[in-house]
Amino acid sequence: MTSKRNIWIVLILFSLLVIGCSGDDDSDTPANTTDDSSDTPTPEISVLPESYDFGTVTGANSAAPLEVTIQNSGSADLIVSDISLSDTTHFSLDLTNGDNACASATPTITAGNSCTVTVDFLPQDTEIPADGISYTATLAIQSNDSTTRAFDLDLSGIRQDVTSISVKINQTDACPRDVGSSVTAYVSVSDQAGFPVTTLDIDDFSLIEADVDVQSSSTSLVNNSVSLSVALLMDYSFSITQEPDNITDMEKAATDFIEQLGDNDEAAIIKYATTIEIAQPFTSDKTSLINAIQSTPDVGTKTAFYDSLDTAISTISASAKDRKAIIINTDGEDNDGDGNPLSTNTISDIIDKAVANGVPIFTVGLGDRVDPDLLEQISEATGGTFSSSATSDNLSTIYSQLADLLFTDQYVLTYETGLGSADSGNLQVTVTYSSEISGSDTKSIQTCQ
């Protein structure tokens, strides 16, 4: 009897041991085996930007090409099997362009690396309705990424004829003067998309000085014939730098701008956030300017917007060049990080100082935090223009438009003044384009000190 009882005890213990080892896990993986499938090298594709709007293109103008970066963030080779564009009539794909060109539609991108392609928006239609034509396309990228085998980048753009123009008296050269002496006005004319209008002649301009009609004795495009000093102010506050693409695109746009600098022109690079750094004082040396653009500043993370403009105006006022301009990009107001002003200067201080020194300020708003009224107020009062960049990818087109305007496409108007050095009065310039589109601007001619 005792023997049978012992046998039953052994059987019960054995059964409990078997159940304990198997538990409730009905998977195929043994309980004492580790699944190391997560360690298997895999590719991982990411594409920047994820979508892009070229904006509005007018006439024969063109937007700056879009550079698309294909990144492999994974741990194995990313094998791209195809890069294709759905509309090759109004858009164009270049596999051989960019900082690190993919070179083909089937590149292999090693782990942690990337390559680039570029896309142009080239609308060809000749019959354009008043509200323009909208175009869309898809840049499709196929790869061996198991999660995202097909990545579609949506592209869009609008083609319009010129429907309106903006006229700005950027600067006047009116001191010293006597009644009957020659005064020079530098005037920019751009269309609704921000592209310079370059087909105007002397009969398209009418001038009124101190309520008296005056006749322009000459009208021409500047075409690098009149020297320029330009200060580029670059925003490195936290709200900009937290998006790495902002910095890359901002520095590329500024570099492309400097590449167009004329032989007699000069530029300065000023970087700002909490503090202001003159990364490169005024020089005509493009290499030094580009090196300064690509340098990493130590300026903190807040936004001394007005103080940076004050520094730029003080610096550029000492220049002996005939024309002057400040270009500043920003995504927000002057800010100490807690919603309070950081600068010791105010907007009134900046406008008064810029006007007194004859320095137009061209403002470029970046992102969705921009206060357009503030930036327009600064540019309007000083003789500059305001441009809005929805994303940093649009900066290249804006800086290209500004380069065209300042280096070649600004109009130089000369006329005989009826004002002496002790007199003041307003100068109004009206432009008529294509017989039915017009615009005008007024600027004060101040007394000479």
C-alpha positions as CSV (number, residue, x, y, z in Angstrom):
1,M,0.0,0.0,0.0
2,T,2.8,2.4,0.9
3,S,4.6,1.5,-2.4
4,K,1.5,2.4,-4.5
5,R,1.1,5.7,-2.6
6,N,4.7,6.6,-3.3
7,I,4.3,5.9,-7.1
8,W,1.2,8.2,-7.2
9,I,3.1,10.9,-5.4
10,V,6.0,10.6,-8.0
11,L,3.5,10.8,-10.9
12,I,1.8,13.9,-9.4
13,L,5.1,15.7,-8.9
14,F,6.2,14.8,-12.4
15,S,3.0,16.2,-13.9
16,L,3.4,19.4,-11.9
17,L,6.9,19.7,-13.2
18,V,5.9,19.3,-16.8
19,I,3.0,21.9,-16.4
20,G,5.3,24.3,-14.7
21,C,7.9,24.2,-17.5
22,S,5.3,24.6,-20.3
23,G,3.1,27.1,-18.5
24,D,0.3,28.7,-20.6
25,D,2.6,29.8,-23.4
26,D,1.4,28.2,-26.6
27,S,3.9,29.9,-28.8
28,D,6.5,28.1,-30.9
29,T,9.4,29.8,-29.1
30,P,10.9,27.7,-26.3
31,A,10.6,29.2,-22.8
32,N,14.4,29.4,-22.3
33,T,15.1,30.8,-25.8
34,T,15.5,34.6,-26.5
35,D,14.0,36.0,-29.7
36,D,16.8,38.2,-31.2
37,S,14.9,39.1,-34.4
38,S,15.0,42.8,-33.4
39,D,18.7,42.8,-33.9
40,T,18.4,42.0,-37.6
41,P,19.8,44.9,-39.7
42,T,17.1,46.7,-41.6
43,P,16.9,49.7,-43.9
44,E,14.7,52.7,-43.0
45,I,13.7,55.4,-45.5
46,S,12.9,59.0,-44.7
47,V,12.4,61.7,-47.3
48,L,12.6,65.5,-46.8
49,P,10.5,67.5,-47.4
50,E,7.4,65.3,-47.1
51,S,5.5,67.6,-49.5
52,Y,6.2,70.9,-51.2
53,D,4.3,73.8,-52.7
54,F,6.3,75.8,-55.3
55,G,3.9,78.7,-54.9
56,T,2.9,81.0,-57.7
57,V,5.1,81.4,-60.8
58,T,4.4,84.2,-63.3
59,G,5.2,84.7,-66.9
60,A,8.6,83.3,-67.9
61,N,9.8,83.2,-64.3
62,S,10.7,80.1,-62.4
63,A,10.8,79.0,-58.8
64,A,14.1,77.8,-57.3
65,P,14.6,74.0,-57.7
66,L,13.5,71.8,-54.8
67,E,16.2,69.7,-53.4
68,V,14.8,66.3,-52.1
69,T,16.9,64.3,-49.6
70,I,16.5,60.5,-49.4
71,Q,17.8,59.4,-46.0
72,N,18.6,55.9,-44.8
73,S,18.1,56.0,-41.0
74,G,18.3,52.2,-40.6
75,S,21.1,49.8,-40.1
76,A,21.3,48.0,-43.5
77,D,21.6,49.2,-47.1
78,L,18.6,51.0,-48.5
79,I,18.1,49.7,-52.0
80,V,16.1,52.2,-54.1
81,S,14.5,50.4,-57.0
82,D,12.9,53.5,-58.7
83,I,12.6,57.3,-58.4
84,S,10.0,58.7,-60.8
85,L,7.9,61.8,-61.4
86,S,4.2,61.5,-62.4
87,D,4.1,64.7,-64.5
88,T,7.2,65.3,-66.6
89,T,5.5,68.0,-68.7
90,H,5.2,70.7,-66.0
91,F,7.7,69.3,-63.5
92,S,11.3,68.1,-64.2
93,L,13.4,65.6,-62.2
94,D,17.2,65.8,-62.1
95,L,18.9,62.8,-60.5
96,T,22.4,64.3,-60.9
97,N,21.9,67.6,-59.0
98,G,22.1,68.6,-55.3
99,D,24.8,68.5,-52.6
100,N,25.1,64.7,-52.8
101,A,23.4,63.6,-55.9
102,C,21.8,60.1,-56.1
103,A,23.1,60.0,-59.7
104,S,20.5,57.4,-60.8
105,A,17.0,56.2,-60.2
106,T,18.3,53.1,-58.4
107,P,20.9,54.2,-55.8
108,T,22.0,52.1,-52.9
109,I,22.2,54.2,-49.8
110,T,24.3,52.8,-46.9
111,A,23.1,53.0,-43.3
112,G,23.2,56.5,-41.9
113,N,23.7,58.2,-45.3
114,S,21.6,60.0,-47.8
115,C,21.5,61.3,-51.4
116,T,19.6,64.1,-53.2
117,V,17.6,64.7,-56.3
118,T,16.1,68.0,-57.5
119,V,12.7,68.9,-58.9
120,D,11.9,72.0,-61.0
121,F,8.5,73.4,-61.6
122,L,8.3,74.4,-65.3
123,P,4.7,75.1,-66.3
124,Q,4.4,75.3,-70.1
125,D,0.8,76.4,-70.8
126,T,0.5,79.6,-72.8
127,E,-3.3,80.2,-72.3
128,I,-3.7,81.1,-68.7
129,P,-7.1,82.1,-67.1
130,A,-7.2,85.1,-64.7
131,D,-7.0,82.9,-61.6
132,G,-4.2,80.8,-63.0
133,I,-3.7,77.1,-63.4
134,S,-2.9,74.7,-60.6
135,Y,-0.6,71.8,-61.1
136,T,0.2,68.7,-59.0
137,A,2.6,65.9,-59.3
138,T,4.0,63.0,-57.3
139,L,7.6,62.1,-56.8
140,A,7.4,58.3,-56.1
141,I,10.3,56.5,-54.5
142,Q,10.4,52.7,-54.3
143,S,12.8,50.9,-51.9
144,N,13.4,47.7,-49.9
145,D,12.1,49.4,-46.7
146,S,9.7,46.8,-45.4
147,T,7.5,49.4,-43.7
148,T,7.5,52.1,-46.4
149,R,8.2,50.3,-49.7
150,A,6.7,53.2,-51.6
151,F,7.1,56.9,-50.5
152,D,5.0,59.5,-52.4
153,L,6.1,63.2,-52.2
154,D,3.2,65.4,-53.2
155,L,4.2,68.5,-55.3
156,S,2.1,71.5,-56.3
157,G,2.4,74.9,-57.9
158,I,0.4,77.6,-59.7
159,R,1.1,79.4,-63.0
160,Q,-0.4,82.9,-63.4
161,D,-0.1,85.9,-65.6
162,V,0.9,89.2,-64.0
163,T,-2.3,90.5,-62.4
164,S,-0.9,93.2,-60.0
165,I,2.4,95.0,-59.3
166,S,4.0,96.4,-56.2
167,V,6.2,99.5,-56.5
168,K,8.7,100.4,-53.8
169,I,11.0,103.4,-53.7
170,N,13.8,101.6,-51.9
171,Q,16.3,104.5,-51.6
172,T,16.9,108.0,-52.7
173,D,20.2,109.8,-53.3
174,A,19.1,113.4,-52.8
175,C,21.7,115.1,-50.6
176,P,23.4,117.5,-51.0
177,R,21.1,119.2,-53.6
178,D,20.1,122.5,-55.1
179,V,17.0,123.4,-57.0
180,G,17.5,122.0,-60.5
181,S,20.1,119.5,-59.5
182,S,19.8,115.8,-60.2
183,V,18.2,113.4,-57.7
184,T,18.4,109.6,-58.0
185,A,15.7,107.2,-56.9
186,Y,16.2,103.4,-56.7
187,V,12.8,101.7,-57.3
188,S,11.8,98.1,-57.4
189,V,8.8,96.8,-59.2
190,S,7.6,93.3,-58.5
191,D,4.5,91.2,-59.4
192,Q,2.0,89.5,-57.2
193,A,4.4,86.5,-56.8
194,G,7.4,88.6,-55.8
195,F,9.2,88.3,-59.1
196,P,10.8,91.5,-60.4
197,V,9.2,93.2,-63.4
198,T,12.0,94.1,-65.8
199,T,10.3,95.2,-69.1
200,L,9.5,98.9,-68.1
201,D,10.8,102.0,-69.9
202,I,10.8,105.7,-69.1
203,D,7.3,106.2,-70.4
204,D,5.9,103.7,-67.8
205,F,7.0,105.9,-64.9
206,S,5.4,109.1,-63.7
207,L,6.9,111.2,-60.8
208,I,5.4,113.8,-58.5
209,E,7.7,115.7,-56.2
210,A,6.1,117.9,-53.5
211,D,2.8,117.9,-55.5
212,V,4.6,119.0,-58.7
213,D,4.9,116.7,-61.8
214,V,8.6,116.0,-62.7
215,Q,10.0,114.2,-65.6
216,S,12.5,111.4,-65.2
217,S,15.5,112.2,-67.4
218,S,16.7,108.6,-67.4
219,T,15.4,105.2,-66.4
220,S,17.5,102.0,-66.4
221,L,18.0,98.7,-64.6
222,V,20.9,98.8,-62.2
223,N,22.5,95.6,-63.7
224,N,25.4,95.6,-61.2
225,S,26.4,99.1,-62.4
226,V,25.8,100.8,-59.0
227,S,27.6,99.3,-56.0
228,L,25.7,97.8,-53.2
229,S,26.3,97.1,-49.5
230,V,24.0,94.4,-48.1
231,A,23.8,92.9,-44.6
232,L,22.3,89.4,-44.2
233,L,20.8,88.8,-40.8
234,M,20.2,85.2,-39.9
235,D,18.0,84.0,-37.1
236,Y,19.4,81.2,-34.8
237,S,16.9,81.3,-32.0
238,F,15.5,78.1,-30.6
239,S,12.3,78.2,-32.6
240,I,14.5,78.1,-35.8
241,T,17.2,75.7,-34.7
242,Q,14.8,73.1,-33.3
243,E,14.1,72.3,-36.9
244,P,17.5,71.3,-38.5
245,D,16.2,71.8,-42.0
246,N,15.6,75.4,-41.2
247,I,19.3,76.0,-40.7
248,T,20.3,74.0,-43.7
249,D,17.9,75.8,-46.0
250,M,18.6,79.2,-44.6
251,E,22.3,78.8,-45.0
252,K,21.9,77.5,-48.6
253,A,19.6,80.4,-49.6
254,A,22.1,82.9,-48.1
255,T,25.0,81.1,-49.9
256,D,23.2,81.2,-53.2
257,F,22.5,85.0,-52.7
258,I,26.2,85.7,-52.0
259,E,27.3,83.8,-55.1
260,Q,25.5,86.6,-57.1
261,L,27.4,89.4,-55.4
262,G,28.9,91.8,-58.0
263,D,32.6,92.7,-58.2
264,N,32.0,96.1,-56.6
265,D,29.5,95.0,-54.0
266,E,30.1,94.0,-50.4
267,A,28.2,92.0,-47.8
268,A,28.2,91.3,-44.1
269,I,26.9,88.2,-42.3
270,I,25.2,88.9,-38.9
271,K,23.8,86.0,-36.8
272,Y,21.5,86.6,-33.9
273,A,19.5,85.0,-31.1
274,T,19.9,86.2,-27.5
275,T,23.1,88.0,-28.6
276,I,24.4,89.3,-31.9
277,E,27.5,88.0,-33.7
278,I,29.0,89.8,-36.7
279,A,30.2,86.5,-38.3
280,Q,31.8,88.4,-41.2
281,P,32.2,92.2,-41.4
282,F,31.7,93.9,-44.8
283,T,33.8,92.4,-47.5
284,S,33.7,91.5,-51.2
285,D,35.4,88.2,-50.6
286,K,32.7,85.6,-51.4
287,T,34.7,82.7,-49.8
288,S,35.0,84.5,-46.5
289,L,31.3,85.3,-46.6
290,I,30.2,81.8,-47.4
291,N,32.5,80.4,-44.7
292,A,30.8,82.8,-42.2
293,I,27.4,81.6,-43.4
294,Q,28.3,78.0,-42.7
295,S,29.9,78.7,-39.3
296,T,28.1,77.7,-36.1
297,P,27.3,80.8,-33.9
298,D,27.3,80.9,-30.1
299,V,24.4,83.3,-29.6
300,G,22.0,81.6,-27.2
301,T,18.4,80.7,-28.0
302,K,16.2,83.7,-27.5
303,T,15.4,86.5,-30.1
304,A,16.9,90.0,-29.9
305,F,15.2,90.9,-33.2
306,Y,15.3,94.7,-32.9
307,D,18.8,94.9,-31.4
308,S,20.1,92.8,-34.4
309,L,18.6,95.3,-36.8
310,D,20.2,98.2,-34.8
311,T,23.6,96.5,-35.1
312,A,23.1,96.0,-38.9
313,I,22.0,99.6,-39.4
314,S,25.0,101.0,-37.5
315,T,27.3,98.8,-39.4
316,I,26.0,99.5,-42.9
317,S,25.7,103.2,-42.3
318,A,29.4,103.5,-42.4
319,S,29.6,102.0,-45.9
320,A,30.5,104.3,-48.8
321,K,28.6,102.2,-51.4
322,D,25.8,104.0,-53.3
323,R,23.1,101.5,-52.4
324,K,22.3,99.8,-49.2
325,A,20.0,97.0,-48.0
326,I,19.4,94.8,-45.0
327,I,17.8,91.4,-45.4
328,I,16.6,89.7,-42.2
329,N,14.8,86.4,-41.7
330,T,12.8,85.6,-38.6
331,D,9.9,83.4,-37.4
332,G,8.7,85.6,-34.6
333,E,8.8,88.8,-32.6
334,D,11.4,90.1,-30.3
335,N,11.2,87.6,-27.4
336,D,13.0,86.7,-24.2
337,G,11.5,83.3,-24.1
338,D,8.8,84.3,-21.6
339,G,6.8,86.4,-24.1
340,N,8.5,89.7,-23.2
341,P,10.7,91.9,-25.4
342,L,14.4,91.1,-25.2
343,S,15.9,94.0,-27.1
344,T,16.6,97.5,-25.7
345,N,15.5,98.9,-29.0
346,T,11.9,99.2,-30.1
347,I,10.3,99.0,-33.5
348,S,10.0,102.8,-33.6
349,D,13.7,103.1,-32.8
350,I,14.6,100.8,-35.7
351,I,12.3,102.5,-38.3
352,D,13.5,106.0,-37.3
353,K,17.2,105.0,-37.5
354,A,16.8,103.1,-40.8
355,V,14.9,106.0,-42.4
356,A,17.4,108.6,-41.1
357,N,20.3,106.6,-42.7
358,G,18.5,105.7,-45.9
359,V,18.6,101.9,-45.3
360,P,15.8,99.8,-46.6
361,I,15.0,96.6,-44.7
362,F,13.8,93.6,-46.5
363,T,12.0,91.2,-44.1
364,V,11.5,87.5,-44.7
365,G,9.1,85.7,-42.4
366,L,9.6,82.0,-41.9
367,G,7.0,79.5,-40.6
368,D,3.6,79.8,-39.1
369,R,4.6,82.0,-36.1
370,V,5.3,85.0,-38.2
371,D,3.6,88.4,-37.4
372,P,3.2,89.6,-41.0
373,D,1.8,93.0,-39.9
374,L,4.9,93.7,-37.9
375,L,7.3,92.7,-40.6
376,E,5.4,94.6,-43.3
377,Q,5.4,97.7,-41.1
378,I,9.2,97.6,-40.9
379,S,9.7,97.0,-44.6
380,E,7.0,99.4,-45.7
381,A,8.4,102.3,-43.6
382,T,12.0,101.8,-44.6
383,G,11.6,101.1,-48.4
384,G,12.1,97.3,-48.3
385,T,9.7,94.5,-49.1
386,F,8.1,91.7,-47.0
387,S,8.2,88.1,-48.1
388,S,6.6,85.1,-46.4
389,S,8.2,81.7,-46.5
390,A,5.7,78.9,-45.5
391,T,8.6,76.5,-45.0
392,S,12.3,76.8,-45.1
393,D,12.3,75.1,-48.5
394,N,10.7,78.3,-50.0
395,L,13.7,80.4,-48.8
396,S,15.7,79.7,-52.0
397,T,13.1,81.2,-54.2
398,I,12.7,84.3,-52.0
399,Y,16.4,84.9,-51.7
400,S,16.8,84.4,-55.5
401,Q,14.1,87.0,-56.1
402,L,15.8,89.4,-53.8
403,A,19.2,88.8,-55.5
404,D,17.6,89.5,-58.9
405,L,16.0,92.7,-57.6
406,L,19.1,94.1,-55.8
407,F,21.9,93.0,-58.1
408,T,20.3,93.6,-61.6
409,D,16.6,94.4,-61.6
410,Q,16.2,97.5,-59.5
411,Y,15.3,100.6,-61.5
412,V,17.5,103.8,-61.4
413,L,15.5,106.9,-62.0
414,T,17.0,110.4,-62.2
415,Y,15.2,113.7,-62.4
416,E,15.7,117.4,-61.7
417,T,14.5,118.3,-58.2
418,G,12.6,121.4,-57.2
419,L,13.7,121.1,-53.6
420,G,16.7,122.8,-52.1
421,S,18.8,121.2,-49.3
422,A,16.7,123.0,-46.6
423,D,13.4,121.8,-48.2
424,S,11.5,118.6,-47.7
425,G,8.6,117.0,-49.6
426,N,7.2,113.7,-50.8
427,L,8.3,111.9,-53.9
428,Q,5.6,109.7,-55.5
429,V,6.4,107.2,-58.2
430,T,3.6,105.6,-60.2
431,V,4.2,102.7,-62.6
432,T,1.9,101.5,-65.4
433,Y,2.5,98.0,-66.6
434,S,0.9,96.5,-69.7
435,S,-1.4,99.6,-70.0
436,E,-3.9,98.4,-67.4
437,I,-2.0,97.4,-64.3
438,S,-0.5,100.1,-62.1
439,G,1.0,100.7,-58.7
440,S,2.7,103.5,-56.8
441,D,4.7,104.4,-53.7
442,T,5.6,107.5,-51.8
443,K,8.7,108.4,-49.9
444,S,9.7,111.4,-48.0
445,I,12.6,113.6,-49.3
446,Q,14.1,114.9,-46.1
447,T,16.2,118.0,-45.5
448,C,19.9,117.6,-45.9
449,Q,21.9,117.8,-42.7
